Every structure is written in structure tokens, then in C-alpha cells.
Amino acid sequence: MILLGTSGWQYRDWRGRLYPAGLPQRLWLEHYAARFATVEVNNAFYRLPERDTFAAWRARTPDDFCVAVKMSRYLTHVKRLRDPAEPVARFLGRAAALGDRLGPVLLQLPPTLPADPDALDATLRLFPGDVRVAVEPRHPSWWTAATRTVLERRRAALVWADRLSRPVTPLWRTTDFGYLRLHEGRARPWPRYGRAALAAWVRRLADAFGDRQPAYVFFNNDPGGAAVVDAVTFARLAARAGHRVTRAPTAAEATGA
């Protein structure tokens, strides 16, 4: 099962595209959640929201909606995975207000952080077993058997990342769910993805996870509404290939046509 969404929903240049010109910004989340079944919240990385904000997101979204939340940079970029207990506890204490809407927690590591499997293991063991965690290392020294062993032992997903329509990470399956982030395509207008690149990702996900295990797919190429348009194309390609995929806008909704 592919759970399809974008990395955030509050983009001004989506007005007149996904969001009708007259729709107040305070209603964008409701409008988004009626057209997608999941979203990845990136602003938590820069400033961890209060618990009341997470609770409000839960109240404003339908029962089948899922919120993936990016871990605060305080842990990943400031502390650099050192002394993780307090940052993880604070994060979970607030994000738990999402209740059953809480999806995977994304740990995106800085590109300047070399591999430290022991520090990663110490961080991942702090998450309860019912919280899914996806890890996006960005320094090439992480691509070792030791890293893969930690992810498998802690049942954390290695994030599959794409930039310029190519994988920039190993395509390891480390647990019972997948997590794909599409950062930037090579098609025009920039930063769109071409159909061939998207079809290749549909095949990779299907081969690794089938339709019984969830695979989260988030388009992070937000400028100009590219993420929404590409998500619509991805959903069509997946459905035509016979795979289960969550809801997506119509082509007209994606472009404001």
C-alpha cells in the first residue's frame, strides 16, 4: 500500500493551484487532507510545535489521515545524536497529541555527520515499539553493514532518497515499511519529475514492499506546485500498474485548471 503525500502543505505558490484563490490559509490543511491521506511536516525540524498544535492537526484531519513528523534539528544537527534522551522525550511528549494520526518520525541527519552506528542505535532504542522511525543519513560513510544492522535491529526504515531522478541512497529494505523522499527531478519546468523516473520508483517500491506493507512517499519538490502535480502522476502510474495507493487530487485540482 502506497501512502502518498507531500512534504508540507503551506506553500504560497500553491494558491491558485491546489488551493482555490479564495480559500483562506487557515483552511488549507482541511483542503489538503481531503485530497491526500498523509503529509510530512518539515517545520517541526526548525521549531518543534507545542503539544496543542499537534492536537489541533489531529482535530482538523479525517480519521484516515497520517502525519509524518521530521525530528527537531536540536537532536540531529545541534546535538548530532549525542545525549538523545531529553530531545526524544520532549519530541514524543508533544507529537503524541496526534494520537492515531502520528505516522513515521523522520530523522534526517546532516550531510556533515559521519557514520556513528552506536549513536544512532542509542537514539533509536529510545523510541517505543509502536512508533515508526525513518532515518535519512546523508554522509556516504553511513553506507555500511553496521548501519544496516542497527536499522534492522531497531526496526527503523532507511529513507530512500531521490535527487535529479536518481537514488542517492542504497535501496535497503530494513523493516516492514518503506519511506521514499523525492527531492528534485530533472524534468521541466524545474523541479518536476518525468514519467519514466516516477514509474521506476513505483516498480522499486512494489518489488520491495508489495501491497500488504505500507510505503510512504513524499514529494519534497514543492516550488511551483511541482510536488502536487508529480504526486498526481505517481498515483496514476501506481494505480495503472495494479498497486494500491491512497487518494490524490485530480489533475485539474493539482494545476488549478
LOZARO-675748 format. One record per residue (C-alpha): x negated, y negated, z; residue in one letter. Coordinates in steps of 0.001 Angstrom, whole numbers, plus 500000, padded with zeros to 6 digits. Layout:
residues N
XYZa ...
END
This chain:
residues 257
500000500000500000m 498520496663498953i 499335493743501220l 498836490652499099l 498336487031500110g 496078484002500047t 493516482525502415s 495695479824503939g 498856478082502832w 498285474361503488q 496779473019500269y 497966469668498974r 497341470562495355d 499836473407495691w 502594470802495898r 504437470843492613g 503159474382492039r 504046476890494768l 505745474182496819y 508509472108495233p 507634468412495158a 510363467513497625g 509648470261500173l 508346468797503480p 504955470132504549q 506458471280507864r 508429473895505885l 505566475199503771w 504902478238505968l 508521479380505729e 508472478883501965h 505177480762501663y 506342483657503880a 509430484163501737a 507144484753498743r 504191486566500321f 504132489142503117a 500733488181504540t 498341485263504904v 494751484893506061e 494343481980508483v 490957480352507946n 491371477205510052n 491019479293513232a 487363479623512242f 486796475876512665y 489093475264515618r 490810478053517485l 494520477204517746p 496286477141521074e 498447480110522029r 501590478056521362d 500546477616517730t 500211481357517220f 503614481839518882a 505146479255516552a 503781481054513490w 505440484212514733r 508766482452515243a 508677480860511791r 507963484008509759t 510051487095508902p 509747490433510679d 507659491998507914d 505110489168507798f 501489489720508812c 498851487136509780v 495167487970509410a 493100485578511519v 489498484534510979k 487459484693514171m 486197481436515627s 482782480351514373r 481770479882518006y 481152483634518168l 479823484251514680t 477909481080513815h 477121479361517128v 476560482359519406k 475554484544516429r 477176487572518113l 475325487009521411r 477341487259524657d 480571488105522817p 482804488933525793a 484162485454526525e 484726484350522902p 486503487598522040v 488673487468525166a 489635483841524508r 490459484579520889f 492594487603521727l 494334485786524571g 495625483240522089r 496128485327518952a 498117487910520944a 501017485443520838a 501544486583517243l 502777489886518656g 503625492315515883d 502721489696513258r 498998489986514104l 497097491610511279g 493355492196510983p 490857489925512689v 488205488767510218l 484605488423511417l 482738486549508707q 479051486491509578l 476785483616508490p 474561484184505463p 471555483302507632t 472238486044510187l 470039489098509527p 471291492541510399a 471733493339514071d 473824496512514283p 473559496640518077d 475005493142518446a 477773493994516016l 478553497180517938d 478676495272521240a 481145492825519691t 483408495375518036l 483769497508521162r 485474494557522893l 488486494730520583f 491330497007521704p 492054500014519564g 495338498610518240d 493661495512516749v 492241495952513282r 488920494229512648v 487306493498509284a 483664492426509061v 482148490359506240e 478330490347506551p 476601488038504094r 472885488658504634h 471598491518502413p 469775493161505322s 473134494447506599w 473497496977503778w 472052499933505689t 473208503246507063a 473013501790510588a 475568499109509736t 477889501604508115r 477653503886511156t 478662501073513512v 481652500143511364l 482784503746511116e 482344504378514846r 484338501264515774r 486942501845513038r 486259498434511528a 486588497721507819a 483737496421505743l 485160493470503824v 484874493967500102w 483991490531498726a 484021489279495155d 482355486224493701r 482300485414489985l 484355488548489297s 481719490886490706r 481410492737494032p 478849491111496316v 479102493825498975t 478824497601498963p 482175499307498380l 482028501359501557w 485222502766502998r 484586502691506752t 488069503151508243t 491710503744507378d 492429500325505877f 490833498100503282g 490172494367503161y 489313492508499965l 488485488798499665r 488323487228496206l 486325484004496439h 485805482789492874e 486495484103489402g 484850483417486058r 487939482608484004a 489205479190483015r 490401476956484458p 487925477383487334w 488099479249489722p 490623481629488155r 490149485375487654y 490602487192484364g 492966490126483998r 490139492623483443a 488459491664486708a 491730491927488635l 492614495266487035a 489212496613488083a 489941495684491710w 493347497367491548v 491613500574490434r 488930500370493138r 491490499894495898l 493714502667494594a 490798505086494358d 489679504336497924a 492965503946499800f 495787505233497620g 499305504122498502d 499508505565502001r 496860503412503648q 497018499617503772p 494640497466501771a 494749493734502480y 493962491500499512v 493422487764499970f 492678485259497239f 490358482560498561n 490041480648495269n 492569478034496344d 491738474919494206p 494442474029491721g 496702476825492852g 494406479437491276a 494864481772494248a 498635481890493812v 498528482395490042v 495922485149490371d 497889486846493165a 500933486986490891v 498866488563488111t 497275491010490541f 500713492068491843a 501969492703488316r 498899494728487383l 499177496834490548a 502895497468490033a 502417498408486381r 499743500895487434a 502304502511489757g 500960501203493069h 502976499805495957r 502368496119496544v 504083493585498780t 506082490684497415r 504614487872495335a 506070484712493777p 507361484683490240t 505106483269487554a 507345480198487378a 507082479651491137e 503299480009491040a 502883477291488427t 505821475053489255g 507197475581485750a 
END
